[in-house]
Amino acid sequence: MTPVQTDIEDWLATQEARLVYSVRLCRIDPDKNMARFYRLAVERDLFGMWCLIREWGRIGRGGQMRMIPYPTPMEAHAALRNQRHAKERRGYIRG
């Protein structure tokens, strides 16, 4: 492997590390006894696929989780944006 190839591989590894993204949303309404959280993240799994990780539940309790694989990080980030906007329309805020 040449030094140029090594530099390119190092650069790609740092770029992929920056693509990991996470957002936590909350919806709290004391009148309805509602205290929910929703976490969205984009990460790589053990097989190298990019996954949208969705975790939700009541604040202070264990929640449910679902991982949806995508072939590219851009598709996973697009799915995260769509899901985040859908939850924000339902009253979730960043928190």
KEMIMI-128608 format. One record per atom (N, C-alpha, C): x, y, z; residue number from 0; residue in three letters; atom name. Coordinates in pm, whole numbers, plus 50000, padded with zeros to 5 digits. Each point is the difference from the previous one (the first is absolute). Layout:
REM residues N
{xx:X | yy:Y | zz:Z | k:NUM | r:ALA | a:CA}
...
//
This chain:
REM residues 95
{xx:50084 | yy:49883 | zz:50000 | k:0 | r:MET | a:N}
{xx:49916 | yy:50117 | zz:50000 | k:0 | r:MET | a:CA}
{xx:50089 | yy:50125 | zz:50000 | k:0 | r:MET | a:C}
{xx:49970 | yy:50093 | zz:49914 | k:1 | r:THR | a:N}
{xx:50081 | yy:50121 | zz:49991 | k:1 | r:THR | a:CA}
{xx:49958 | yy:50099 | zz:50109 | k:1 | r:THR | a:C}
{xx:50086 | yy:50098 | zz:50029 | k:2 | r:PRO | a:N}
{xx:49963 | yy:50101 | zz:50100 | k:2 | r:PRO | a:CA}
{xx:49875 | yy:50079 | zz:49961 | k:2 | r:PRO | a:C}
{xx:49980 | yy:50021 | zz:49871 | k:3 | r:VAL | a:N}
{xx:49882 | yy:50074 | zz:49955 | k:3 | r:VAL | a:CA}
{xx:49874 | yy:49920 | zz:50030 | k:3 | r:VAL | a:C}
{xx:50002 | yy:49868 | zz:49975 | k:4 | r:GLN | a:N}
{xx:49885 | yy:49916 | zz:50030 | k:4 | r:GLN | a:CA}
{xx:49970 | yy:49999 | zz:50149 | k:4 | r:GLN | a:C}
{xx:50105 | yy:49997 | zz:50082 | k:5 | r:THR | a:N}
{xx:49982 | yy:50001 | zz:50144 | k:5 | r:THR | a:CA}
{xx:49936 | yy:50130 | zz:50045 | k:5 | r:THR | a:C}
{xx:50045 | yy:50112 | zz:49944 | k:6 | r:ASP | a:N}
{xx:49943 | yy:50130 | zz:50035 | k:6 | r:ASP | a:CA}
{xx:49852 | yy:50007 | zz:49961 | k:6 | r:ASP | a:C}
{xx:49967 | yy:49950 | zz:49884 | k:7 | r:ILE | a:N}
{xx:49861 | yy:50002 | zz:49954 | k:7 | r:ILE | a:CA}
{xx:49913 | yy:49913 | zz:50091 | k:7 | r:ILE | a:C}
{xx:50049 | yy:49881 | zz:50036 | k:8 | r:GLU | a:N}
{xx:49923 | yy:49913 | zz:50088 | k:8 | r:GLU | a:CA}
{xx:49981 | yy:50063 | zz:50138 | k:8 | r:GLU | a:C}
{xx:50103 | yy:50067 | zz:50051 | k:9 | r:ASP | a:N}
{xx:49987 | yy:50069 | zz:50129 | k:9 | r:ASP | a:CA}
{xx:49897 | yy:50112 | zz:49989 | k:9 | r:ASP | a:C}
{xx:50004 | yy:50075 | zz:49891 | k:10 | r:TRP | a:N}
{xx:49905 | yy:50109 | zz:49981 | k:10 | r:TRP | a:CA}
{xx:49858 | yy:49946 | zz:49992 | k:10 | r:TRP | a:C}
{xx:49980 | yy:49892 | zz:49924 | k:11 | r:LEU | a:N}
{xx:49866 | yy:49941 | zz:49990 | k:11 | r:LEU | a:CA}
{xx:49950 | yy:49952 | zz:50136 | k:11 | r:LEU | a:C}
{xx:50088 | yy:49943 | zz:50079 | k:12 | r:ALA | a:N}
{xx:49959 | yy:49952 | zz:50133 | k:12 | r:ALA | a:CA}
{xx:49955 | yy:50116 | zz:50088 | k:12 | r:ALA | a:C}
{xx:50070 | yy:50114 | zz:49992 | k:13 | r:THR | a:N}
{xx:49959 | yy:50115 | zz:50081 | k:13 | r:THR | a:CA}
{xx:49869 | yy:50058 | zz:49948 | k:13 | r:THR | a:C}
{xx:49977 | yy:49997 | zz:49869 | k:14 | r:GLN | a:N}
{xx:49875 | yy:50052 | zz:49946 | k:14 | r:GLN | a:CA}
{xx:49882 | yy:49912 | zz:50042 | k:14 | r:GLN | a:C}
{xx:50020 | yy:49870 | zz:49999 | k:15 | r:GLU | a:N}
{xx:49893 | yy:49909 | zz:50041 | k:15 | r:GLU | a:CA}
{xx:49968 | yy:50019 | zz:50147 | k:15 | r:GLU | a:C}
{xx:50099 | yy:50027 | zz:50082 | k:16 | r:ALA | a:N}
{xx:49975 | yy:50021 | zz:50143 | k:16 | r:ALA | a:CA}
{xx:49913 | yy:50123 | zz:50021 | k:16 | r:ALA | a:C}
{xx:50014 | yy:50100 | zz:49916 | k:17 | r:ARG | a:N}
{xx:49919 | yy:50122 | zz:50013 | k:17 | r:ARG | a:CA}
{xx:49856 | yy:49980 | zz:49956 | k:17 | r:ARG | a:C}
{xx:49974 | yy:49896 | zz:49925 | k:18 | r:LEU | a:N}
{xx:49865 | yy:49977 | zz:49951 | k:18 | r:LEU | a:CA}
{xx:49908 | yy:49941 | zz:50106 | k:18 | r:LEU | a:C}
{xx:50055 | yy:49955 | zz:50112 | k:19 | r:VAL | a:N}
{xx:49918 | yy:49948 | zz:50109 | k:19 | r:VAL | a:CA}
{xx:49927 | yy:50118 | zz:50064 | k:19 | r:VAL | a:C}
{xx:49871 | yy:49988 | zz:50013 | k:20 | r:TYR | a:N}
{xx:49918 | yy:50111 | zz:50046 | k:20 | r:TYR | a:CA}
{xx:49892 | yy:49946 | zz:50091 | k:20 | r:TYR | a:C}
{xx:49965 | yy:50075 | zz:50103 | k:21 | r:SER | a:N}
{xx:49897 | yy:49958 | zz:50093 | k:21 | r:SER | a:CA}
{xx:49918 | yy:50120 | zz:50044 | k:21 | r:SER | a:C}
{xx:49870 | yy:49981 | zz:50018 | k:22 | r:VAL | a:N}
{xx:49913 | yy:50106 | zz:50050 | k:22 | r:VAL | a:CA}
{xx:49901 | yy:49938 | zz:50098 | k:22 | r:VAL | a:C}
{xx:49974 | yy:50071 | zz:50108 | k:23 | r:ARG | a:N}
{xx:49905 | yy:49954 | zz:50101 | k:23 | r:ARG | a:CA}
{xx:49884 | yy:50098 | zz:50005 | k:23 | r:ARG | a:C}
{xx:49879 | yy:49946 | zz:49990 | k:24 | r:LEU | a:N}
{xx:49878 | yy:50081 | zz:50003 | k:24 | r:LEU | a:CA}
{xx:49918 | yy:49962 | zz:50122 | k:24 | r:LEU | a:C}
{xx:49930 | yy:50096 | zz:50056 | k:25 | r:CYS | a:N}
{xx:49915 | yy:49976 | zz:50117 | k:25 | r:CYS | a:CA}
{xx:49863 | yy:50060 | zz:49978 | k:25 | r:CYS | a:C}
{xx:49901 | yy:49939 | zz:50062 | k:26 | r:ARG | a:N}
{xx:49864 | yy:50054 | zz:49999 | k:26 | r:ARG | a:CA}
{xx:49946 | yy:49983 | zz:50140 | k:26 | r:ARG | a:C}
{xx:49981 | yy:50112 | zz:50068 | k:27 | r:ILE | a:N}
{xx:49956 | yy:49999 | zz:50139 | k:27 | r:ILE | a:CA}
{xx:49873 | yy:50084 | zz:50012 | k:27 | r:ILE | a:C}
{xx:49896 | yy:49939 | zz:50055 | k:28 | r:ASP | a:N}
{xx:49873 | yy:50068 | zz:50024 | k:28 | r:ASP | a:CA}
{xx:49946 | yy:49951 | zz:50134 | k:28 | r:ASP | a:C}
{xx:50022 | yy:50079 | zz:50109 | k:29 | r:PRO | a:N}
{xx:49956 | yy:49955 | zz:50133 | k:29 | r:PRO | a:CA}
{xx:49848 | yy:49979 | zz:50009 | k:29 | r:PRO | a:C}
{xx:49922 | yy:50077 | zz:49926 | k:30 | r:ASP | a:N}
{xx:49855 | yy:49984 | zz:50005 | k:30 | r:ASP | a:CA}
{xx:49955 | yy:49862 | zz:49952 | k:30 | r:ASP | a:C}
{xx:50073 | yy:49944 | zz:49905 | k:31 | r:LYS | a:N}
{xx:49968 | yy:49868 | zz:49945 | k:31 | r:LYS | a:CA}
{xx:50086 | yy:49889 | zz:50060 | k:31 | r:LYS | a:C}
{xx:50082 | yy:50035 | zz:50102 | k:32 | r:ASN | a:N}
{xx:50094 | yy:49905 | zz:50060 | k:32 | r:ASN | a:CA}
{xx:50090 | yy:49937 | zz:49892 | k:32 | r:ASN | a:C}
{xx:50046 | yy:50085 | zz:49909 | k:33 | r:MET | a:N}
{xx:50082 | yy:49955 | zz:49888 | k:33 | r:MET | a:CA}
{xx:50144 | yy:50048 | zz:50018 | k:33 | r:MET | a:C}
{xx:50093 | yy:49907 | zz:49994 | k:34 | r:ALA | a:N}
{xx:50143 | yy:50031 | zz:50006 | k:34 | r:ALA | a:CA}
{xx:50070 | yy:49898 | zz:49911 | k:34 | r:ALA | a:C}
{xx:50013 | yy:50033 | zz:49873 | k:35 | r:ARG | a:N}
{xx:50056 | yy:49906 | zz:49902 | k:35 | r:ARG | a:CA}
{xx:50132 | yy:50051 | zz:49944 | k:35 | r:ARG | a:C}
{xx:50081 | yy:49906 | zz:49955 | k:36 | r:PHE | a:N}
{xx:50123 | yy:50036 | zz:49931 | k:36 | r:PHE | a:CA}
{xx:50005 | yy:49924 | zz:49868 | k:36 | r:PHE | a:C}
{xx:50077 | yy:50055 | zz:49908 | k:37 | r:TYR | a:N}
{xx:50021 | yy:49936 | zz:49870 | k:37 | r:TYR | a:CA}
{xx:50143 | yy:50033 | zz:49960 | k:37 | r:TYR | a:C}
{xx:50083 | yy:49899 | zz:49981 | k:38 | r:ARG | a:N}
{xx:50139 | yy:50022 | zz:49961 | k:38 | r:ARG | a:CA}
{xx:50020 | yy:49944 | zz:49860 | k:38 | r:ARG | a:C}
{xx:50064 | yy:50079 | zz:49916 | k:39 | r:LEU | a:N}
{xx:50034 | yy:49961 | zz:49864 | k:39 | r:LEU | a:CA}
{xx:50151 | yy:50010 | zz:49984 | k:39 | r:LEU | a:C}
{xx:50059 | yy:49901 | zz:49936 | k:40 | r:ALA | a:N}
{xx:50145 | yy:50002 | zz:49979 | k:40 | r:ALA | a:CA}
{xx:50032 | yy:49928 | zz:49870 | k:40 | r:ALA | a:C}
{xx:50111 | yy:50041 | zz:49940 | k:41 | r:VAL | a:N}
{xx:50054 | yy:49932 | zz:49882 | k:41 | r:VAL | a:CA}
{xx:50138 | yy:49948 | zz:50038 | k:41 | r:VAL | a:C}
{xx:50015 | yy:49869 | zz:49991 | k:42 | r:GLU | a:N}
{xx:50126 | yy:49936 | zz:50036 | k:42 | r:GLU | a:CA}
{xx:50024 | yy:49881 | zz:49907 | k:42 | r:GLU | a:C}
{xx:50122 | yy:49951 | zz:49999 | k:43 | r:ARG | a:N}
{xx:50033 | yy:49878 | zz:49925 | k:43 | r:ARG | a:CA}
{xx:49978 | yy:49879 | zz:50088 | k:43 | r:ARG | a:C}
{xx:49952 | yy:49892 | zz:49939 | k:44 | r:ASP | a:N}
{xx:49986 | yy:49876 | zz:50076 | k:44 | r:ASP | a:CA}
{xx:50125 | yy:49914 | zz:49980 | k:44 | r:ASP | a:C}
{xx:49998 | yy:49880 | zz:50053 | k:45 | r:LEU | a:N}
{xx:50117 | yy:49912 | zz:49993 | k:45 | r:LEU | a:CA}
{xx:50030 | yy:49951 | zz:49859 | k:45 | r:LEU | a:C}
{xx:49903 | yy:50009 | zz:49911 | k:46 | r:PHE | a:N}
{xx:50017 | yy:49952 | zz:49863 | k:46 | r:PHE | a:CA}
{xx:50036 | yy:50113 | zz:49903 | k:46 | r:PHE | a:C}
{xx:50017 | yy:50122 | zz:50051 | k:47 | r:GLY | a:N}
{xx:50039 | yy:50112 | zz:49916 | k:47 | r:GLY | a:CA}
{xx:49885 | yy:50077 | zz:49938 | k:47 | r:GLY | a:C}
{xx:49875 | yy:49959 | zz:50029 | k:48 | r:MET | a:N}
{xx:49884 | yy:50073 | zz:49948 | k:48 | r:MET | a:CA}
{xx:49974 | yy:50121 | zz:50088 | k:48 | r:MET | a:C}
{xx:49947 | yy:50105 | zz:49940 | k:49 | r:TRP | a:N}
{xx:49960 | yy:50118 | zz:50076 | k:49 | r:TRP | a:CA}
{xx:49857 | yy:49978 | zz:50047 | k:49 | r:TRP | a:C}
{xx:49976 | yy:50023 | zz:50127 | k:50 | r:CYS | a:N}
{xx:49869 | yy:49972 | zz:50059 | k:50 | r:CYS | a:CA}
{xx:49941 | yy:50125 | zz:50063 | k:50 | r:CYS | a:C}
{xx:49870 | yy:50015 | zz:49980 | k:51 | r:LEU | a:N}
{xx:49923 | yy:50097 | zz:50075 | k:51 | r:LEU | a:CA}
{xx:49951 | yy:49927 | zz:50124 | k:51 | r:LEU | a:C}
{xx:50038 | yy:50050 | zz:50116 | k:52 | r:ILE | a:N}
{xx:49959 | yy:49939 | zz:50126 | k:52 | r:ILE | a:CA}
{xx:49893 | yy:50088 | zz:50061 | k:52 | r:ILE | a:C}
{xx:49884 | yy:49940 | zz:50025 | k:53 | r:ARG | a:N}
{xx:49888 | yy:50069 | zz:50062 | k:53 | r:ARG | a:CA}
{xx:49975 | yy:49937 | zz:50137 | k:53 | r:ARG | a:C}
{xx:49999 | yy:50083 | zz:50103 | k:54 | r:GLU | a:N}
{xx:49972 | yy:49952 | zz:50135 | k:54 | r:GLU | a:CA}
{xx:49895 | yy:50091 | zz:50061 | k:54 | r:GLU | a:C}
{xx:49898 | yy:49942 | zz:50063 | k:55 | r:TRP | a:N}
{xx:49893 | yy:50080 | zz:50056 | k:55 | r:TRP | a:CA}
{xx:49944 | yy:49935 | zz:50125 | k:55 | r:TRP | a:C}
{xx:49934 | yy:50083 | zz:50081 | k:56 | r:GLY | a:N}
{xx:49938 | yy:49948 | zz:50121 | k:56 | r:GLY | a:CA}
{xx:49967 | yy:50111 | zz:50097 | k:56 | r:GLY | a:C}
{xx:49967 | yy:49961 | zz:50121 | k:57 | r:ARG | a:N}
{xx:49969 | yy:50096 | zz:50106 | k:57 | r:ARG | a:CA}
{xx:50131 | yy:50041 | zz:50067 | k:57 | r:ARG | a:C}
{xx:50013 | yy:50127 | zz:50030 | k:58 | r:ILE | a:N}
{xx:50121 | yy:50051 | zz:50066 | k:58 | r:ILE | a:CA}
{xx:50015 | yy:49932 | zz:50135 | k:58 | r:ILE | a:C}
{xx:50120 | yy:49948 | zz:50027 | k:59 | r:GLY | a:N}
{xx:50028 | yy:49933 | zz:50125 | k:59 | r:GLY | a:CA}
{xx:49980 | yy:49850 | zz:49995 | k:59 | r:GLY | a:C}
{xx:49955 | yy:49948 | zz:49889 | k:60 | r:ARG | a:N}
{xx:49978 | yy:49856 | zz:49986 | k:60 | r:ARG | a:CA}
{xx:50074 | yy:49949 | zz:49877 | k:60 | r:ARG | a:C}
{xx:50014 | yy:49871 | zz:49992 | k:61 | r:GLY | a:N}
{xx:50059 | yy:49939 | zz:49881 | k:61 | r:GLY | a:CA}
{xx:49905 | yy:50013 | zz:49883 | k:61 | r:GLY | a:C}
{xx:50052 | yy:50024 | zz:49885 | k:62 | r:GLY | a:N}
{xx:49915 | yy:50019 | zz:49883 | k:62 | r:GLY | a:CA}
{xx:50016 | yy:49887 | zz:49899 | k:62 | r:GLY | a:C}
{xx:49946 | yy:50024 | zz:49885 | k:63 | r:GLN | a:N}
{xx:50013 | yy:49906 | zz:49888 | k:63 | r:GLN | a:CA}
{xx:50100 | yy:50056 | zz:49901 | k:63 | r:GLN | a:C}
{xx:50058 | yy:49911 | zz:49920 | k:64 | r:MET | a:N}
{xx:50100 | yy:50045 | zz:49902 | k:64 | r:MET | a:CA}
{xx:49981 | yy:49923 | zz:49870 | k:64 | r:MET | a:C}
{xx:50023 | yy:50071 | zz:49891 | k:65 | r:ARG | a:N}
{xx:49996 | yy:49938 | zz:49868 | k:65 | r:ARG | a:CA}
{xx:50115 | yy:50055 | zz:49917 | k:65 | r:ARG | a:C}
{xx:50068 | yy:49910 | zz:49928 | k:66 | r:MET | a:N}
{xx:50109 | yy:50039 | zz:49911 | k:66 | r:MET | a:CA}
{xx:49957 | yy:49971 | zz:49857 | k:66 | r:MET | a:C}
{xx:50015 | yy:50100 | zz:49912 | k:67 | r:ILE | a:N}
{xx:49964 | yy:49984 | zz:49860 | k:67 | r:ILE | a:CA}
{xx:50126 | yy:50024 | zz:49917 | k:67 | r:ILE | a:C}
{xx:50050 | yy:49899 | zz:49929 | k:68 | r:PRO | a:N}
{xx:50125 | yy:50016 | zz:49924 | k:68 | r:PRO | a:CA}
{xx:49977 | yy:50074 | zz:49868 | k:68 | r:PRO | a:C}
{xx:50101 | yy:50079 | zz:49961 | k:69 | r:TYR | a:N}
{xx:50002 | yy:50072 | zz:49872 | k:69 | r:TYR | a:CA}
{xx:50136 | yy:49978 | zz:49936 | k:69 | r:TYR | a:C}
{xx:50006 | yy:49996 | zz:49867 | k:70 | r:PRO | a:N}
{xx:50128 | yy:49974 | zz:49934 | k:70 | r:PRO | a:CA}
{xx:50099 | yy:50117 | zz:50007 | k:70 | r:PRO | a:C}
{xx:49949 | yy:50123 | zz:50010 | k:71 | r:THR | a:N}
{xx:50090 | yy:50116 | zz:50004 | k:71 | r:THR | a:CA}
{xx:49965 | yy:50087 | zz:50120 | k:71 | r:THR | a:C}
{xx:50098 | yy:50075 | zz:50050 | k:72 | r:PRO | a:N}
{xx:49971 | yy:50089 | zz:50114 | k:72 | r:PRO | a:CA}
{xx:49905 | yy:50112 | zz:49961 | k:72 | r:PRO | a:C}
{xx:50001 | yy:50042 | zz:49874 | k:73 | r:MET | a:N}
{xx:49911 | yy:50108 | zz:49958 | k:73 | r:MET | a:CA}
{xx:49853 | yy:49957 | zz:50008 | k:73 | r:MET | a:C}
{xx:49971 | yy:49876 | zz:49962 | k:74 | r:GLU | a:N}
{xx:49863 | yy:49950 | zz:50009 | k:74 | r:GLU | a:CA}
{xx:49957 | yy:49988 | zz:50146 | k:74 | r:GLU | a:C}
{xx:50091 | yy:49956 | zz:50086 | k:75 | r:ALA | a:N}
{xx:49968 | yy:49988 | zz:50142 | k:75 | r:ALA | a:CA}
{xx:49973 | yy:50137 | zz:50061 | k:75 | r:ALA | a:C}
{xx:50080 | yy:50101 | zz:49962 | k:76 | r:HIS | a:N}
{xx:49980 | yy:50135 | zz:50051 | k:76 | r:HIS | a:CA}
{xx:49870 | yy:50060 | zz:49947 | k:76 | r:HIS | a:C}
{xx:49963 | yy:49971 | zz:49877 | k:77 | r:ALA | a:N}
{xx:49874 | yy:50047 | zz:49945 | k:77 | r:ALA | a:CA}
{xx:49882 | yy:49939 | zz:50077 | k:77 | r:ALA | a:C}
{xx:50009 | yy:49872 | zz:50033 | k:78 | r:ALA | a:N}
{xx:49895 | yy:49934 | zz:50077 | k:78 | r:ALA | a:CA}
{xx:49992 | yy:50060 | zz:50141 | k:78 | r:ALA | a:C}
{xx:50115 | yy:50033 | zz:50059 | k:79 | r:LEU | a:N}
{xx:50001 | yy:50063 | zz:50131 | k:79 | r:LEU | a:CA}
{xx:49931 | yy:50136 | zz:49995 | k:79 | r:LEU | a:C}
{xx:50031 | yy:50079 | zz:49898 | k:80 | r:ARG | a:N}
{xx:49937 | yy:50132 | zz:49987 | k:80 | r:ARG | a:CA}
{xx:49848 | yy:49987 | zz:49986 | k:80 | r:ARG | a:C}
{xx:49956 | yy:49906 | zz:49917 | k:81 | r:ASN | a:N}
{xx:49856 | yy:49981 | zz:49981 | k:81 | r:ASN | a:CA}
{xx:49931 | yy:49958 | zz:50130 | k:81 | r:ASN | a:C}
{xx:50062 | yy:49909 | zz:50071 | k:82 | r:GLN | a:N}
{xx:49942 | yy:49953 | zz:50126 | k:82 | r:GLN | a:CA}
{xx:49999 | yy:50111 | zz:50104 | k:82 | r:GLN | a:C}
{xx:50108 | yy:50079 | zz:50007 | k:83 | r:ARG | a:N}
{xx:50006 | yy:50111 | zz:50095 | k:83 | r:ARG | a:CA}
{xx:49892 | yy:50103 | zz:49972 | k:83 | r:ARG | a:C}
{xx:49981 | yy:50034 | zz:49873 | k:84 | r:HIS | a:N}
{xx:49896 | yy:50097 | zz:49965 | k:84 | r:HIS | a:CA}
{xx:49861 | yy:49947 | zz:50034 | k:84 | r:HIS | a:C}
{xx:49977 | yy:49872 | zz:49979 | k:85 | r:ALA | a:N}
{xx:49870 | yy:49940 | zz:50034 | k:85 | r:ALA | a:CA}
{xx:49975 | yy:50009 | zz:50150 | k:85 | r:ALA | a:C}
{xx:50102 | yy:49972 | zz:50081 | k:86 | r:LYS | a:N}
{xx:49983 | yy:50007 | zz:50145 | k:86 | r:LYS | a:CA}
{xx:49984 | yy:50144 | zz:50048 | k:86 | r:LYS | a:C}
{xx:50071 | yy:50094 | zz:49938 | k:87 | r:GLU | a:N}
{xx:49985 | yy:50141 | zz:50038 | k:87 | r:GLU | a:CA}
{xx:49860 | yy:50051 | zz:49966 | k:87 | r:GLU | a:C}
{xx:49942 | yy:49952 | zz:49892 | k:88 | r:ARG | a:N}
{xx:49862 | yy:50039 | zz:49967 | k:88 | r:ARG | a:CA}
{xx:49901 | yy:49948 | zz:50105 | k:88 | r:ARG | a:C}
{xx:50036 | yy:49891 | zz:50066 | k:89 | r:ARG | a:N}
{xx:49913 | yy:49942 | zz:50104 | k:89 | r:ARG | a:CA}
{xx:50023 | yy:50061 | zz:50138 | k:89 | r:ARG | a:C}
{xx:50091 | yy:50097 | zz:50009 | k:90 | r:GLY | a:N}
{xx:50019 | yy:50071 | zz:50127 | k:90 | r:GLY | a:CA}
{xx:50127 | yy:49968 | zz:50075 | k:90 | r:GLY | a:C}
{xx:50087 | yy:49916 | zz:49945 | k:91 | r:TYR | a:N}
{xx:50127 | yy:49971 | zz:50064 | k:91 | r:TYR | a:CA}
{xx:50095 | yy:50118 | zz:49978 | k:91 | r:TYR | a:C}
{xx:50081 | yy:50029 | zz:50101 | k:92 | r:ILE | a:N}
{xx:50101 | yy:50106 | zz:49991 | k:92 | r:ILE | a:CA}
{xx:50135 | yy:49942 | zz:50037 | k:92 | r:ILE | a:C}
{xx:50107 | yy:50066 | zz:49955 | k:93 | r:ARG | a:N}
{xx:50134 | yy:49953 | zz:50035 | k:93 | r:ARG | a:CA}
{xx:50022 | yy:50020 | zz:50149 | k:93 | r:ARG | a:C}
{xx:50059 | yy:49897 | zz:50060 | k:94 | r:GLY | a:N}
{xx:50021 | yy:50013 | zz:50144 | k:94 | r:GLY | a:CA}
{xx:50091 | yy:49898 | zz:50056 | k:94 | r:GLY | a:C}
//
